[in-house]
Structures are given as C-alpha cells and as structure tokens.
Amino acid sequence: MDASLSTAPDIDIAGLVEDPAEAARLLVRLRRLRNLVTLRAATSQREFSSMLLSLDLQHRYLVLDAPRPRPPEGLFIGGTRVYARTQLDGAALVFTAHIDSIITRDSEGEAADGSLMMEWPGRVSYYQRRRDYRVSVPATLMHTPARLVVDGKAREARLVDLSTSGAAILLTGDTAGLHEEECVDCVLPLPERDLRAPLRVRNLTRTRDGVRIGGTLQIDGSSEFELLQRTVTTIERWWLQKHP
C-alpha cells in the first residue's frame, strides 16, 4: 500500500440531525416556507403530496395536509409509520413519524379532508452539505463486489457510499496503478443491475479496513443518471426502515 496515502477515520455522512433543537428549527422553517412534502406509508410504495400545516413544539406533534391524490382507504391510519421527504434551501430534508390520528373535522366542526396529526418525528436527516448527498451502502443490498479495472485487470472492492454523481469504494488489496485525478473503469453492483462507468479518482484515503477510493462517476446518458437516482432513494428507504 502506498505510504503517501493519508490516514483518516471513516466519516459518517448519513445526515442525521441529532440535536433536537436543530431538528425543531428545520421543521419550523419548513412550515413557514410551505414547501411540498412527499409522503409514503411504510406499508406501501405509493407516494403522495402534502404540506406541513402546523406544529406544536410544546406538545410535540405535527399536522400535515391531507395527502394528494386521495389515498386508498386504510392506507394512512393511526399508528402507521410515514416517511416524509422535502427540500429546504435546495437540500433534501427527510423525516419519519407515526400517525397519531386523522383530522376529519375543522375548527368550525365542518367535515375536513383528512389531515394527518403526526407524532413528533423519530428521525430527521438533512443533507445540507451536498448538492446531491451520498448514502452509505449496506453490504446486505449488494450481493456481488464492485470491480475496478486497473492496467487491464479487475480488482474486487466494496461499494461503501453512493450519490448521483460519485461513489466511494473500499479496496483491501493492491492499490498500485491508482492515482488521484486519473480515470479507471469500474462496475458498481446496484440492486437493479450493474452500472459500468469510468470513475475519476478524487482521493485515496487509508482506513483501518483498507483504502477508500472516492471519485466522480463519468455518466453520459439519462438512463444511467436515473438508475443512480432510484438506487439512492432505495438505499435511503432501507436505512429509514432499519433506523426509524
């Protein structure tokens, strides 16, 4: 292994907001800006549009507008865990919360459309540091190794994080022939299918498990970009389900 490689700890890039006060500030701003929120019940893959109507910091609950289009009966009911995704200042804001109840009457006692009263979110993630944030890739979703082609030979590695523009791969074997700012062919084992694309190496970092190779994917076609978008969303949902 090249002695010139830097030594650095692994970096947590999941975007989790651990400070409750910061999470509350983000939700207050979301309500004030009235940005569109995409909702999905944990029991379904269908997505619906909504908006954060109000929140109560003291009693710790949120009220979201009735989902659109009108969801099937029984999809959003008390106790259902809901995944919500929106944008704040151009960056992704994601949170999960359970439905407390459905509001079917307004303050005047008239029939309402079915707004969702939600418990305070159990998880808030905000990816403010990246235009297209990276997600950590769980090994259980990737059944085959990534492969780097260097000097005509394939080297197996592990895909450790991914975004729509880049990836990080952990290589435990020989790093000879790998240099920063050079392109190498790589194959990424994504859940739908393998993606073959050149990877421009941006950094080589020594970790306790091997050498982490971070780089930019040289993607030309829209189909490859859409595949990356779907993969990032799939991985994000996996993490939200495992860590509500």
N, C-alpha and C positions, 0 to 999 in steps of 0.2 A: 504494500500500500504506500502511496506517495506521502512522504513525510511533510510535504508542503501543505497538505490538507489541513484546514482549520479544525479545531476541536470546539464543539458547541453542544449544549443539551438539546434534546428534542423540544420542539416548540408546539404548544397547544394552540391550534388555530380554529377551534370549533366555534368561537364567537359567543360562548355562554356568558351572559351578564350575571355575575354572582352577587353584586351589590343590590339589595332590594330597593334602595333609594334611587339608584340609576335606572333600574327597570321601571319604577313608577314614573320617573321623569320621561322616559321614552313613550310610555303609554299615554301620558298626559299630552305630549306633543302630537301623538298620532290622533287623538280625539280632536285636538284643536285644528289640525290640518285637514281632517276628514278625508284621509286617503282611503282608497278602495282596499278592502281586505278579502283575501281568498280563503274560504273555509273548506275543510274536509273532515267529515266524521271518521273516527278511527276504524269504523266498521265498513267503510266504503272507499272506493277510489274516485268517486264523483266530486267535483269541486263546485263551489257556489260563491257568489259575490255578496259582500256585506260591507258594513261600515261601523266603526266604534262610535256609538251614540253618547255614552256617558260612562263614568267610572266613579266609584266611591272608595277613596283611599282609607277612610276610617274603618268601614265595614268590609273592605276588600272584595269588591265584586265589579264586574264589567257588564254593560248592556250593549249587545251588538244588534244591528238592524236585522230584520227578517231576511234570511238567505234568499238570493235570487239566482236562477229561476226557482220557483216554488219546489222545495224538495219533496220526495215521496213521504207519505205519512209514516211516522215512526222512525225516520232516519235521525232527526235531531230531537232527542228526548232527554229528560232528566237523567244525569249520570253519565251521558255519553262524553267521551273524550274527543276534543276537537283540535285539529291542527290549523293554525292561522298563519298566513304569510302575507306580508305587505312590503311597502317601500317607505323609507324615511330618509329624506335628504339623499335620495338616489341609491341608497344601500338597503339590502334585504333585512327586514325585521321579522322574526319568526317566534311564535309563542304557542304553548299548548295550555288548554284549560278544560275543565269539565263543566257541562251544562248543569246549572242549579235548577232552573225552571224555564218554562216558556211563557212569555207575557202575551196574553190573549185579550187583555182589556187595557185601554189607555187611561190616563188620569181622570177623564170625564166618564169613565165607565162604559165607553163605547167599544165595540169589537175592534181588536187590533190584528195586525197581520202576522203575529208570531215572532216578536223579537226574542233574542236569546239572553237570558240572565246567566252570566258565567261566573264561576268561582274565580278567584284571583289566579293568574297563570302560574303553573308549577314550574315552567321553564320559559325563559326569554333569551333569545340569541339575536345579536345584532352584529352584522358584518361590515362595520363602518370603515374598516381599514383596507378593504379591497373593492375594486370596481366589480370584479367577478370573483367572489370568495371561493376558497378551496374547502373541500370537505375531506376529513380523514376517511380513508377507505378501509372498512373492516375486512379482515382476511377471510371471513366466512362467506362473503359475497363473491369472492374471486377464487374460482376453483383451479385455475392454472396460473403459472407465474407470468409476469411481464418478461419481455425479452428485449435486450439491446443488441444491435448488430454492430460490432466494432472490428474493423480490419477483416470484414467478411465472415466473422464468427459470432454466433449468437451466445449471449450470456444471460442466464436466468437471473431475475431480480424480483422484488416485491413492490407492487404499486402501493404507496402509502398515503398519498393525497392527490386530489384532482380538482381542477376548475375547468371552465370552458376555454381557457387559453393556455393552461400549463399543467404540469404534473411533477410529482416527486417520486423517485424510485429508490429503493434501498438495495444496494448491491453488496453482497458479503464476500464476493470473490475478487478476482484480479481487476484492478482499475486501469491497467496500462492501456494507453491509447485514448483515454478520455481526457479532454481538455476543455476548459471554460471557453464559451463563445463558439465552439465548433458544433456542427450538427451530426447526430447519429440517428440511424433508423431505429425505430422502436415499435413494439407491438404491445398494446395495452389490452388485457383481458377483461373487457367490460361485460356486464350482465347480459346485454342483448347480443353482442357479437364482439369479436376482436376489432380493435381500431389500429390501423397501421398508419404511422405518420412520422416524419422527421421530428426530432426533439433537439432544439438548440440548448445546449448545456449552459446554464447561467451560474451555477455554483456547485461545488463539490465540498461536502461537509462531513467530517468524521464524527460518527456517533458511537455509542457503546455496542451497537448491533451491526455496524458496517459503515459503508459510505453512502450518504444520502445525496442523490443527484437531483437537483432542482432545475427545471428547464421550461422553455416555452414551446408549445406544440405548433408546428407549421401546418395549419389547417387551411385548405383552399375551398372545399365545397361546403355548401349549406347543409347537406345531409350529415356530414361529419360533425359540424357545429351543433346541429340539433340532437345528434346522438349524445354528445357531451352534455348538453343541457338536460336531457332526460336522465342521464346517468347521475349527474349531480343531484337532481331532485330525488331520485330513487334512494340514493345513499343518505341524503338528508332525512328523508322519511324514516329510513331504517334506524338512524340514531335517535330520532324523536320517539319512536316506538319503544326502543330499548332503554331510553333515559328520559321518561316523561317528566 
